[in-house]
Amino acid sequence: MNQRVKTILLWGVLIFLFLLVVMVLQSDGKGREVDFSEFQTDLNSGKIKEVTISGRRYLYVRNSAAGLPEKVQTVGVEPDREFNKELLGRNVWSSTRRRAMTASSTGS
């Protein structure tokens, strides 16, 4: 291989690695935002494997069309016991995070 081709390949790899790092750093780990109706569709179709609920915010992992896990988030209703039973009935692992009380949330 001549030197010019090696240089071009090296620059291509470096650009690819740079773009990969930028994409990873921009990802906040919370996944993309979807409507709550899409969450319900995913739940009914059995795509959801785990859910973390914090207030009205749902962060969940679903199987993508390619069969890979995908992080997704939505805003929905406050969960109650019936909803938690539905999650358990569908073999969905769930956890609830309590929000810290602040002066603005306590009305002080």
Backbone as CSV, one residue per row, in Angstrom:
resi,resn,N_x,N_y,N_z,CA_x,CA_y,CA_z,C_x,C_y,C_z
1,MET,0.847,-1.171,0.000,0.000,0.000,0.000,0.893,1.235,0.000
2,ASN,0.519,2.207,-0.805,1.378,3.379,-0.830,1.053,4.313,0.340
3,GLN,1.952,5.241,0.576,1.868,6.127,1.744,0.604,6.986,1.723
4,ARG,0.168,7.424,0.568,-1.011,8.287,0.456,-2.273,7.551,0.925
5,VAL,-2.439,6.303,0.543,-3.609,5.510,0.936,-3.593,5.285,2.454
6,LYS,-2.418,5.004,3.010,-2.307,4.810,4.451,-2.704,6.079,5.203
7,THR,-2.275,7.226,4.710,-2.603,8.502,5.345,-4.098,8.759,5.299
8,ILE,-4.720,8.500,4.149,-6.162,8.704,4.002,-6.926,7.763,4.952
9,LEU,-6.516,6.513,5.032,-7.160,5.569,5.944,-7.001,6.009,7.401
10,LEU,-5.825,6.474,7.758,-5.591,6.938,9.113,-6.518,8.108,9.448
11,TRP,-6.635,9.082,8.542,-7.521,10.219,8.772,-8.983,9.768,8.856
12,GLY,-9.369,8.817,8.050,-10.738,8.292,8.106,-11.044,7.667,9.456
13,VAL,-10.111,6.871,9.960,-10.292,6.239,11.269,-10.341,7.303,12.363
14,LEU,-9.464,8.286,12.304,-9.449,9.345,13.314,-10.750,10.146,13.308
15,ILE,-11.259,10.466,12.135,-12.530,11.198,12.043,-13.671,10.356,12.605
16,PHE,-13.695,9.068,12.276,-14.724,8.168,12.791,-14.671,8.109,14.316
17,LEU,-13.484,7.962,14.884,-13.343,7.900,16.334,-13.773,9.210,16.998
18,PHE,-13.432,10.334,16.384,-13.839,11.634,16.912,-15.358,11.748,16.937
19,LEU,-16.017,11.372,15.840,-17.479,11.437,15.789,-18.110,10.494,16.807
20,LEU,-17.522,9.342,17.003,-18.024,8.388,17.983,-17.939,8.968,19.394
21,VAL,-16.828,9.582,19.721,-16.660,10.195,21.041,-17.664,11.324,21.237
22,VAL,-17.866,12.152,20.232,-18.823,13.253,20.331,-20.231,12.715,20.568
23,MET,-20.628,11.669,19.857,-21.960,11.097,20.029,-22.132,10.519,21.431
24,VAL,-21.124,9.870,21.957,-21.203,9.297,23.299,-21.306,10.397,24.344
25,LEU,-20.544,11.466,24.186,-20.569,12.552,25.152,-21.882,13.327,25.108
26,GLN,-22.514,13.420,23.949,-23.786,14.123,23.839,-24.941,13.302,24.382
27,SER,-24.783,12.018,24.425,-25.818,11.143,24.961,-25.871,11.320,26.465
28,ASP,-27.054,11.665,26.996,-27.177,11.868,28.435,-27.554,10.595,29.171
29,GLY,-27.649,9.478,28.455,-27.964,8.213,29.089,-29.433,8.023,29.385
30,LYS,-30.247,9.010,29.064,-31.665,8.921,29.358,-32.476,8.437,28.175
31,GLY,-31.876,8.334,27.040,-32.610,7.854,25.882,-33.418,8.943,25.211
32,ARG,-34.056,8.535,24.119,-34.841,9.530,23.395,-36.243,9.636,23.982
33,GLU,-36.865,10.781,23.797,-38.188,11.083,24.346,-39.271,10.581,23.402
34,VAL,-40.273,9.884,23.957,-41.416,9.411,23.176,-42.704,9.792,23.903
35,ASP,-43.830,9.700,23.200,-45.125,9.949,23.818,-45.480,8.801,24.758
36,PHE,-46.321,9.096,25.746,-46.742,8.071,26.696,-47.527,6.965,25.981
37,SER,-48.223,7.317,24.917,-48.967,6.298,24.165,-48.017,5.279,23.540
38,GLU,-46.812,5.712,23.163,-45.823,4.774,22.627,-45.322,3.840,23.735
39,PHE,-45.192,4.381,24.947,-44.844,3.537,26.090,-45.909,2.459,26.277
40,GLN,-47.171,2.862,26.220,-48.263,1.905,26.402,-48.267,0.853,25.291
41,THR,-47.994,1.272,24.060,-47.919,0.329,22.941,-46.778,-0.654,23.158
42,ASP,-45.620,-0.138,23.574,-44.468,-1.008,23.856,-44.794,-1.987,24.979
43,LEU,-45.496,-1.501,26.006,-45.863,-2.358,27.134,-46.802,-3.471,26.674
44,ASN,-47.809,-3.113,25.881,-48.784,-4.101,25.411,-48.170,-5.113,24.456
45,SER,-47.141,-4.708,23.715,-46.515,-5.626,22.755,-45.382,-6.444,23.377
46,GLY,-45.078,-6.206,24.651,-44.062,-6.996,25.339,-42.634,-6.584,25.043
47,LYS,-42.424,-5.375,24.536,-41.072,-4.921,24.204,-40.291,-4.420,25.417
48,ILE,-40.980,-4.052,26.491,-40.330,-3.423,27.637,-39.826,-4.483,28.599
49,LYS,-38.584,-4.318,29.029,-37.968,-5.250,29.967,-37.805,-4.654,31.359
50,GLU,-37.571,-3.345,31.443,-37.431,-2.705,32.751,-37.845,-1.245,32.667
51,VAL,-38.361,-0.744,33.791,-38.843,0.632,33.876,-38.356,1.233,35.182
52,THR,-37.884,2.476,35.123,-37.582,3.249,36.325,-38.513,4.451,36.315
53,ILE,-39.302,4.593,37.378,-40.297,5.652,37.439,-39.885,6.644,38.510
54,SER,-39.839,7.921,38.138,-39.524,8.994,39.071,-40.601,10.053,38.921
55,GLY,-41.564,10.045,39.844,-42.697,10.957,39.702,-43.514,10.554,38.493
56,ARG,-43.597,11.449,37.519,-44.307,11.151,36.271,-43.362,10.787,35.135
57,ARG,-42.051,10.786,35.378,-41.063,10.479,34.344,-40.762,8.987,34.341
58,TYR,-40.865,8.380,33.165,-40.606,6.962,32.975,-39.359,6.813,32.105
59,LEU,-38.354,6.127,32.616,-37.163,5.782,31.845,-37.200,4.275,31.698
60,TYR,-37.255,3.800,30.454,-37.386,2.357,30.279,-36.489,1.836,29.175
61,VAL,-36.272,0.531,29.225,-35.453,-0.159,28.232,-36.379,-1.068,27.448
62,ARG,-36.330,-0.916,26.126,-37.156,-1.764,25.267,-36.283,-2.413,24.215
63,ASN,-36.810,-3.448,23.611,-36.124,-4.084,22.490,-36.430,-3.291,21.233
64,SER,-35.390,-2.859,20.531,-35.582,-2.112,19.291,-35.953,-3.072,18.171
65,ALA,-36.228,-2.512,16.994,-36.574,-3.339,15.838,-35.438,-4.298,15.486
66,ALA,-34.201,-3.900,15.787,-33.041,-4.748,15.505,-32.804,-5.775,16.614
67,GLY,-33.648,-5.736,17.666,-33.501,-6.678,18.762,-32.510,-6.241,19.825
68,LEU,-32.007,-5.015,19.710,-31.038,-4.491,20.674,-31.753,-3.657,21.731
69,PRO,-31.227,-3.594,22.954,-31.853,-2.757,23.980,-31.708,-1.282,23.637
70,GLU,-32.775,-0.531,23.870,-32.798,0.906,23.573,-33.377,1.630,24.779
71,LYS,-32.696,2.675,25.259,-33.207,3.476,26.367,-34.157,4.529,25.816
72,VAL,-35.323,4.628,26.466,-36.362,5.561,26.030,-36.956,6.202,27.278
73,GLN,-37.445,7.438,27.137,-38.089,8.088,28.268,-39.383,8.755,27.835
74,THR,-40.287,8.913,28.791,-41.560,9.565,28.525,-42.089,10.169,29.815
75,VAL,-43.111,10.975,29.698,-43.796,11.541,30.855,-45.220,11.022,30.810
76,GLY,-45.677,10.463,31.928,-47.018,9.881,31.956,-47.707,10.140,33.273
77,VAL,-48.623,9.267,33.594,-49.420,9.400,34.808,-48.611,8.951,36.017
78,GLU,-49.000,9.448,37.194,-48.402,8.955,38.430,-48.806,7.495,38.588
79,PRO,-47.853,6.602,38.774,-48.196,5.185,38.898,-48.917,4.900,40.221
80,ASP,-49.807,3.933,40.181,-50.480,3.483,41.392,-50.283,1.975,41.534
81,ARG,-50.897,1.381,42.539,-50.708,-0.051,42.776,-51.184,-0.900,41.610
82,GLU,-52.286,-0.520,41.001,-52.818,-1.292,39.875,-51.842,-1.284,38.700
83,PHE,-51.254,-0.124,38.453,-50.294,-0.020,37.353,-49.063,-0.870,37.654
84,ASN,-48.603,-0.829,38.898,-47.447,-1.650,39.280,-47.759,-3.137,39.142
85,LYS,-48.975,-3.538,39.480,-49.386,-4.934,39.299,-49.382,-5.308,37.820
86,GLU,-49.833,-4.364,36.966,-49.831,-4.627,35.523,-48.400,-4.841,35.022
87,LEU,-47.472,-4.019,35.494,-46.067,-4.188,35.094,-45.555,-5.557,35.513
88,LEU,-45.824,-5.930,36.770,-45.375,-7.226,37.255,-46.024,-8.367,36.483
89,GLY,-47.297,-8.210,36.135,-48.001,-9.237,35.369,-47.427,-9.432,33.982
90,ARG,-46.751,-8.419,33.472,-46.138,-8.504,32.143,-44.645,-8.815,32.231
91,ASN,-44.185,-9.230,33.412,-42.777,-9.570,33.654,-41.843,-8.403,33.361
92,VAL,-42.273,-7.196,33.705,-41.449,-5.999,33.530,-40.887,-5.633,34.890
93,TRP,-39.547,-5.581,34.983,-38.898,-5.175,36.216,-39.066,-3.673,36.362
94,SER,-39.502,-3.209,37.521,-39.688,-1.777,37.715,-39.096,-1.330,39.038
95,SER,-38.682,-0.077,39.069,-38.221,0.536,40.310,-38.757,1.954,40.337
96,THR,-38.934,2.461,41.533,-39.456,3.812,41.704,-38.436,4.623,42.462
97,ARG,-38.157,5.801,41.937,-37.255,6.725,42.627,-38.089,7.811,43.262
98,ARG,-37.839,8.068,44.503,-38.534,9.138,45.209,-37.840,10.455,44.897
99,ARG,-38.643,11.470,44.620,-38.080,12.791,44.384,-37.817,13.474,45.716
100,ALA,-36.699,14.149,45.803,-36.361,14.869,47.033,-37.283,16.065,47.187
101,MET,-37.708,16.307,48.404,-38.571,17.459,48.688,-37.710,18.707,48.715
102,THR,-38.117,19.700,47.968,-37.418,20.973,47.951,-38.354,22.044,48.477
103,ALA,-37.828,23.231,48.719,-38.650,24.324,49.214,-39.784,24.642,48.238
104,SER,-39.507,24.530,46.933,-40.549,24.856,45.953,-41.619,23.771,45.894
105,SER,-41.261,22.500,46.167,-42.245,21.429,46.079,-43.066,21.289,47.356
106,THR,-42.584,21.872,48.457,-43.320,21.779,49.715,-44.215,22.992,49.941
107,GLY,-44.103,23.978,49.052,-44.931,25.163,49.178,-44.370,26.199,50.111
108,SER,-43.150,26.019,50.597,-42.510,26.972,51.524,-41.900,28.114,50.770
